[in-house]
Amino acid sequence: MRLSGGGSRVVVVGGGFGGLQAVKTLAKANVDVTLIDRNNYHLFQPLSYQVATGSLSPGEIAVPLRKILRREPRVRVVLGEVSGFDLERHEVLVQSNLASRSPRRFSYDTLLVAAGSSYSYFGHERWRSLALEVKSLDSSLRVRGRVLQAFEAAELEPDADLQAAWLTFVVVGAGPTGVEIAGQIAELARDTLPAEFRDSDPRARRVLLVESAPRVLPALAPSLSQRTARSLERLGVTPLLSHTLVDLHPESVELQAADGARVQIATRNVIWAAGVQASPLARMLAETSGAEIDHAGRVLVEPDLTLPGHQDVIAFGDMVRVRDHQTGVPQALPGIAPVAMQQGRYAGRLVARRLGGQSAPPFHYHNRGQLAPIGRAHAVADLRGLRLSGRLAWILWLLVHLGYLIGFENRLLVLLRWSHSFITHGRGTRLITKAADIPLAHDPPTHQDPAPPVLHTAQ
């Protein structure tokens, strides 16, 4: 089906950072674009941890895709989940529970796939049902409810040991996501909740940040890691470095130190922020085309992001490794929003240039630096060797995030929310909803590129 009858047909799978940038770029070309996503919204995933800790509401970090693209007449949005690819017939199979039970086929001249990633549990799939995540909007709401429920349970628990278990929060993974969520939980308990409880003291909470590497934020310079660790400790977070999670139970975790010693910690709250694996669509593309995949399920693409042997299929974001155009060696770029956004814009320009009979140079990622917030008025930044920490880095982090948010309305609302929270130490969306009672079955990976933006945060 053509939207206008005159352009090439482009199907884009994924309305995350990369997919959305590709669609916006293609909207300026003579093409008809079909955007397919299993969610009807674009999620600003780097701020999902603030939904999980009551600082922001869902509507402030998520925008309906149809609203974003409402002024693009040659772009249509399809709500559904991709169930297969027919590369020979140039078709994408899409399943939707809203209409026909049989998959619907969408024909394309060029296919763009940016399906993102999900968390990896390193072969321990049983842990998915026991740990919480902040990877999606639904999982963030679940974390919010479960964290707040933990404080409510501690208020009702007369046994000191059981109360301590409810007030113990274990965050696995000390990358930016783990550091952010650990700092936010510590601040919530220290600054917001103490005056609201009578039979328990939220300040008695323990927030344990478990990391197998010898330092937090291992992707940053050692000096910034040290500053981050000191800031976390001032907030009340205990970094457990060179520790590995070896077992996870509904009421405890078992950790192993570098010397092999094991310790069991009673807790009802485990939040997972360690490791990622590519969307199943990456493996689906690899099996259909014969392309290589790595241990994390990422499909190998050419320097111009095309699938080997299929110049009409372009894949990018967290689900791919890119072959270096000089050495031919696969390179795994950081799983962050700026990478996906740059690749999305590149993919859109590549399609447009091909239609104009032009070639395009290989994709090149421009790394502008990395930012990681730690807590109230504190962050660290590595801007191409210029290393900052404290309030200045935090202000830069605020400005970058506000710039990445879509729409003036959302920017204004988030700025007002942050300003109010900074002045009052309050969190205006501390609601426990039914999401907290849903069994912790793992959410299927979304068709959204995850990755935090901000001049470059890593998982």
ZAMARGU-4260 file (C-alpha; in steps of 0.2 Angstrom, whole numbers, plus 5000, padded with zeros to 4 digits):
<rodrens>
0) 5000/5000/5000 | 5007/5017/4995 | 5002/5032/5005 | 5003/5045/4991 | 5007/5034/4976
5) 5023/5042/4971 | 5037/5037/4982 | 5048/5023/4987 | 5041/5012/5001 | 5051/5012/5017
10) 5046/5002/5033 | 5054/5007/5049 | 5053/4994/5064 | 5055/5003/5080 | 5050/5020/5087
15) 5064/5023/5099 | 5078/5035/5097 | 5086/5028/5081 | 5070/5023/5072 | 5062/5040/5076
20) 5077/5050/5069 | 5077/5039/5054 | 5058/5043/5051 | 5061/5062/5053 | 5075/5062/5041
25) 5065/5052/5028 | 5050/5063/5030 | 5060/5076/5020 | 5062/5064/5006 | 5051/5057/4992
30) 5046/5041/5001 | 5031/5034/5010 | 5036/5028/5027 | 5027/5015/5038 | 5033/5015/5056
35) 5029/4999/5066 | 5031/4998/5085 | 5023/4987/5099 | 5020/5003/5109 | 5010/5018/5103
40) 5023/5030/5111 | 5041/5036/5110 | 5049/5033/5127 | 5063/5044/5134 | 5071/5029/5142
45) 5086/5038/5151 | 5073/5046/5163 | 5063/5030/5166 | 5072/5028/5183 | 5065/5045/5188
50) 5047/5038/5185 | 5053/5023/5195 | 5057/5034/5210 | 5042/5046/5209 | 5051/5061/5202
55) 5042/5061/5185 | 5026/5055/5179 | 5025/5043/5163 | 5017/5057/5152 | 5032/5068/5155
60) 5045/5056/5147 | 5033/5047/5134 | 5025/5055/5119 | 5012/5046/5107 | 5021/5043/5091
65) 5006/5049/5081 | 5007/5066/5090 | 5025/5067/5085 | 5022/5063/5067 | 5005/5071/5065
70) 5012/5084/5053 | 5020/5071/5042 | 5007/5066/5029 | 5017/5053/5021 | 5021/5044/5037
75) 5009/5031/5045 | 5011/5023/5062 | 5006/5005/5064 | 5003/4997/5082 | 5009/4979/5082
80) 5023/4967/5085 | 5034/4961/5071 | 5033/4942/5070 | 5044/4939/5055 | 5053/4945/5039
85) 5052/4938/5021 | 5067/4946/5014 | 5064/4938/4997 | 5047/4945/4995 | 5052/4961/5003
90) 5038/4960/5017 | 5037/4962/5036 | 5025/4951/5045 | 5016/4961/5059 | 5005/4953/5073
95) 4992/4963/5082 | 4980/4958/5095 | 4968/4973/5091 | 4962/4966/5074 | 4965/4951/5063
100) 4973/4936/5071 | 4983/4932/5056 | 4999/4942/5053 | 4998/4957/5042 | 5011/4959/5028
105) 5019/4976/5024 | 5029/4977/5008 | 5044/4988/5007 | 5057/4994/4995 | 5069/4998/5009
110) 5068/4990/5027 | 5075/4999/5042 | 5076/4989/5059 | 5080/4997/5075 | 5072/4985/5088
115) 5084/4989/5103 | 5088/4977/5117 | 5083/4970/5134 | 5092/4966/5149 | 5103/4950/5149
120) 5103/4939/5165 | 5118/4929/5159 | 5110/4913/5157 | 5100/4914/5173 | 5083/4916/5165
125) 5074/4912/5182 | 5080/4928/5189 | 5069/4938/5177 | 5054/4934/5187 | 5062/4939/5203
130) 5071/4955/5198 | 5064/4972/5194 | 5070/4983/5179 | 5068/5001/5173 | 5070/4997/5155
135) 5052/5001/5149 | 5038/5012/5155 | 5028/4998/5162 | 5043/4991/5172 | 5047/5008/5179
140) 5029/5009/5185 | 5032/4992/5193 | 5048/4997/5201 | 5039/5013/5208 | 5025/5003/5216
145) 5037/4990/5223 | 5049/5002/5231 | 5035/5012/5239 | 5027/4996/5245 | 5043/4991/5253
150) 5043/5006/5264 | 5024/5003/5268 | 5028/4984/5272 | 5042/4990/5284 | 5030/5001/5293
155) 5018/4987/5296 | 5032/4974/5301 | 5035/4972/5320 | 5050/4960/5317 | 5066/4970/5316
160) 5075/4957/5305 | 5060/4956/5293 | 5059/4975/5293 | 5077/4977/5288 | 5074/4965/5274
165) 5061/4976/5267 | 5072/4991/5269 | 5086/4983/5260 | 5088/4987/5241 | 5100/4978/5230
170) 5104/4986/5213 | 5114/4975/5202 | 5126/4984/5190 | 5135/5000/5193 | 5134/5007/5176
175) 5125/5024/5174 | 5108/5016/5176 | 5113/5007/5192 | 5121/5022/5199 | 5106/5033/5195
180) 5093/5022/5202 | 5103/5018/5218 | 5106/5037/5221 | 5088/5041/5219 | 5082/5027/5231
185) 5094/5033/5244 | 5088/5051/5242 | 5070/5046/5242 | 5073/5037/5259 | 5084/5051/5266
190) 5075/5067/5260 | 5057/5064/5256 | 5050/5050/5267 | 5056/5052/5285 | 5042/5064/5291
195) 5028/5053/5283 | 5031/5037/5293 | 5028/5033/5312 | 5033/5015/5316 | 5048/5014/5304
200) 5062/5025/5299 | 5065/5026/5280 | 5083/5032/5284 | 5087/5015/5291 | 5087/5008/5273
205) 5102/5000/5265 | 5105/5003/5247 | 5118/4990/5240 | 5126/4993/5223 | 5133/4977/5217
210) 5146/4977/5203 | 5158/4964/5197 | 5171/4976/5191 | 5183/4984/5204 | 5175/5002/5202
215) 5158/5010/5198 | 5155/5017/5181 | 5169/5007/5174 | 5167/5015/5156 | 5173/5032/5163
220) 5190/5037/5169 | 5196/5030/5186 | 5196/5047/5194 | 5178/5050/5190 | 5173/5033/5196
225) 5182/5037/5213 | 5172/5053/5214 | 5156/5044/5210 | 5159/5031/5223 | 5162/5045/5236
230) 5146/5054/5232 | 5136/5038/5232 | 5143/5034/5250 | 5138/5051/5256 | 5120/5048/5250
235) 5120/5032/5259 | 5123/5019/5245 | 5136/5005/5249 | 5145/5000/5233 | 5150/4982/5234
240) 5164/4981/5221 | 5172/4965/5214 | 5156/4956/5219 | 5146/4945/5208 | 5128/4940/5211
245) 5128/4921/5211 | 5110/4917/5216 | 5094/4926/5218 | 5079/4921/5228 | 5062/4929/5232
250) 5068/4935/5250 | 5087/4935/5248 | 5102/4937/5236 | 5119/4928/5237 | 5135/4937/5232
255) 5152/4931/5229 | 5168/4942/5232 | 5183/4942/5222 | 5192/4930/5235 | 5178/4917/5233
260) 5169/4921/5249 | 5150/4921/5248 | 5137/4931/5258 | 5118/4930/5259 | 5109/4946/5261
265) 5090/4946/5266 | 5081/4958/5254 | 5064/4959/5246 | 5070/4972/5233 | 5082/4968/5219
270) 5083/4980/5204 | 5093/4973/5188 | 5104/4985/5179 | 5117/4974/5172 | 5121/4969/5154
275) 5110/4969/5138 | 5105/4957/5124 | 5099/4962/5107 | 5081/4961/5102 | 5075/4944/5096
280) 5073/4953/5079 | 5092/4953/5077 | 5092/4934/5077 | 5077/4933/5066 | 5086/4944/5053
285) 5102/4934/5055 | 5093/4917/5052 | 5084/4924/5037 | 5099/4932/5029 | 5114/4921/5035
290) 5122/4935/5044 | 5133/4933/5059 | 5127/4936/5077 | 5138/4937/5093 | 5135/4931/5111
295) 5124/4945/5115 | 5113/4942/5100 | 5118/4957/5090 | 5118/4955/5071 | 5134/4960/5061
300) 5130/4974/5048 | 5141/4982/5035 | 5150/4999/5037 | 5135/5007/5029 | 5123/4998/5042
305) 5116/4987/5028 | 5113/4968/5031 | 5126/4958/5022 | 5119/4952/5005 | 5104/4963/5007
310) 5107/4981/5002 | 5089/4985/5005 | 5089/4981/5023 | 5097/4993/5036 | 5099/4988/5054
315) 5106/4999/5068 | 5105/5003/5087 | 5108/4991/5101 | 5104/4976/5090 | 5120/4977/5079
320) 5138/4977/5078 | 5146/4987/5064 | 5160/4981/5053 | 5174/4993/5052 | 5176/5000/5034
325) 5195/4999/5035 | 5199/4983/5045 | 5184/4974/5042 | 5184/4970/5061 | 5166/4970/5070
330) 5165/4985/5082 | 5152/4985/5096 | 5147/5004/5098 | 5141/5009/5115 | 5122/5005/5118
335) 5117/5023/5121 | 5105/5034/5113 | 5117/5046/5104 | 5124/5031/5094 | 5106/5026/5089
340) 5101/5043/5085 | 5116/5046/5074 | 5114/5029/5065 | 5095/5033/5063 | 5099/5050/5054
345) 5113/5041/5044 | 5101/5028/5038 | 5088/5040/5033 | 5101/5050/5023 | 5107/5034/5015
350) 5090/5030/5009 | 5088/5047/5002 | 5105/5048/4994 | 5102/5031/4985 | 5085/5037/4978
355) 5095/5052/4971 | 5108/5040/4963 | 5121/5045/4975 | 5132/5035/4987 | 5136/5038/5005
360) 5152/5036/5015 | 5152/5023/5029 | 5144/5027/5046 | 5156/5035/5058 | 5151/5038/5076
365) 5155/5055/5084 | 5158/5053/5102 | 5155/5070/5111 | 5158/5063/5129 | 5149/5055/5143
370) 5138/5061/5157 | 5131/5052/5173 | 5120/5059/5186 | 5123/5053/5204 | 5110/5062/5215
375) 5104/5079/5220 | 5115/5092/5211 | 5129/5080/5208 | 5135/5072/5192 | 5151/5067/5183
380) 5156/5071/5165 | 5170/5066/5153 | 5169/5078/5138 | 5183/5072/5127 | 5196/5073/5141
385) 5188/5087/5150 | 5182/5079/5167 | 5170/5088/5178 | 5160/5083/5193 | 5148/5091/5205
390) 5135/5104/5202 | 5143/5110/5185 | 5142/5093/5178 | 5124/5091/5185 | 5118/5107/5177
395) 5126/5101/5160 | 5116/5085/5163 | 5100/5094/5165 | 5102/5105/5150 | 5107/5090/5139
400) 5092/5080/5145 | 5080/5094/5142 | 5087/5096/5125 | 5084/5078/5121 | 5066/5078/5127
405) 5053/5079/5113 | 5041/5094/5113 | 5041/5111/5122 | 5027/5105/5134 | 5037/5091/5140
410) 5052/5101/5142 | 5043/5114/5152 | 5034/5101/5163 | 5050/5092/5167 | 5059/5108/5171
415) 5045/5114/5183 | 5045/5096/5191 | 5064/5096/5194 | 5063/5114/5201 | 5050/5110/5213
420) 5059/5094/5218 | 5075/5103/5220 | 5068/5116/5232 | 5056/5105/5242 | 5065/5088/5241
425) 5047/5082/5236 | 5042/5069/5223 | 5025/5072/5216 | 5021/5055/5208 | 5023/5043/5223
430) 5008/5032/5218 | 5006/5014/5221 | 4996/5007/5206 | 4991/4990/5201 | 5007/4988/5191
435) 5015/4984/5208 | 5004/4969/5210 | 5008/4962/5193 | 5018/4946/5193 | 5036/4950/5188
440) 5035/4941/5171 | 5049/4949/5160 | 5042/4962/5148 | 5046/4957/5130 | 5059/4968/5122
445) 5052/4984/5115 | 5055/4990/5097 | 5063/5005/5105 | 5082/5009/5106 | 5086/5010/5124
450) 5101/5018/5128 | 5103/5033/5138 | 5107/5049/5128 | 5116/5062/5137 | 5131/5065/5128
455) 5134/5047/5131 | 5129/5036/5146 | 5132/5018/5144 | 5121/5004/5151
</rodrens>
